[in-house]
Amino acid sequence: MLYAIIATDVANSLEKRLSVRPAHVERLKQLQAQGRIVLAGPHPAVDSNDPGDAGFTGSWAKADPYVAAGVYADVVIKPFKQVLP
């Protein structure tokens, strides 16, 4: 079973997010190497691949460095059935 992990950032999280991003990305790479991730990525706060100072509104899980740094206000985990591709 796959799971969708959706996290919502606290207000003004960009500075915290950027300071912990290297550890976050390293953890994602480890999970990918273990075959535990299908895809991963953030939710830009505006319709742009590079939202600049607008930052991001969330991404994803409990052991994530973003959780320890206080980036997330809320995390929701739901079963996910992949249909496409």
C-alpha positions as CSV (number, residue, x, y, z in Angstrom):
1,M,0.0,0.0,0.0
2,L,1.2,3.5,-0.8
3,Y,0.5,6.5,1.5
4,A,0.1,10.2,0.8
5,I,1.8,12.3,3.4
6,I,0.7,15.9,3.3
7,A,2.1,18.4,5.8
8,T,1.1,22.0,6.3
9,D,3.8,24.5,7.2
10,V,3.5,26.9,10.1
11,A,3.3,30.6,9.2
12,N,6.6,32.1,8.0
13,S,8.3,28.8,7.7
14,L,10.7,29.6,4.9
15,E,13.8,30.4,7.0
16,K,13.3,27.2,9.1
17,R,12.6,25.2,6.0
18,L,15.8,26.4,4.2
19,S,18.0,25.8,7.2
20,V,17.0,22.1,7.5
21,R,16.5,21.4,3.8
22,P,19.8,19.5,3.3
23,A,19.0,17.0,6.1
24,H,15.4,16.7,4.7
25,V,16.7,15.9,1.2
26,E,19.3,13.4,2.6
27,R,16.5,11.6,4.4
28,L,14.4,11.5,1.2
29,K,17.4,10.0,-0.7
30,Q,17.8,7.3,2.0
31,L,14.1,6.4,1.7
32,Q,14.3,6.3,-2.1
33,A,17.3,4.0,-1.9
34,Q,15.2,1.7,0.4
35,G,12.4,1.7,-2.2
36,R,10.1,3.5,0.2
37,I,9.3,6.6,-1.9
38,V,7.5,6.8,-5.2
39,L,7.7,10.6,-5.5
40,A,8.4,13.5,-3.2
41,G,8.2,17.3,-3.4
42,P,7.0,20.5,-1.8
43,H,3.8,22.5,-2.3
44,P,4.9,26.0,-3.5
45,A,2.8,28.8,-1.9
46,V,2.3,30.4,-5.3
47,D,2.1,28.9,-8.9
48,S,5.8,28.8,-9.5
49,N,8.6,26.2,-9.4
50,D,10.7,28.9,-7.6
51,P,8.3,30.7,-5.3
52,G,11.0,33.0,-3.8
53,D,10.0,34.7,-0.6
54,A,6.5,33.3,-0.8
55,G,8.0,29.9,0.2
56,F,6.1,26.7,0.5
57,T,2.9,25.5,2.2
58,G,3.9,22.0,3.0
59,S,5.3,18.7,2.0
60,W,5.7,15.6,4.2
61,A,6.3,12.6,8.1
62,K,7.1,12.1,11.7
63,A,10.9,11.4,11.5
64,D,11.4,14.2,8.9
65,P,13.9,16.9,9.9
66,Y,11.2,19.5,9.1
67,V,9.1,18.1,12.0
68,A,12.0,18.4,14.5
69,A,12.7,22.0,13.3
70,G,9.1,23.1,13.8
71,V,8.4,23.7,10.1
72,Y,5.1,21.8,10.0
73,A,1.9,22.8,11.8
74,D,0.0,19.7,10.7
75,V,0.7,16.3,9.1
76,V,-1.9,14.0,7.5
77,I,-1.2,10.5,6.3
78,K,-3.7,8.7,4.2
79,P,-3.6,5.4,2.2
80,F,-3.2,6.1,-1.5
81,K,-4.1,3.9,-4.5
82,Q,-2.0,4.8,-7.5
83,V,-4.0,4.6,-10.7
84,L,-1.8,6.5,-13.2
85,P,0.9,6.0,-14.5
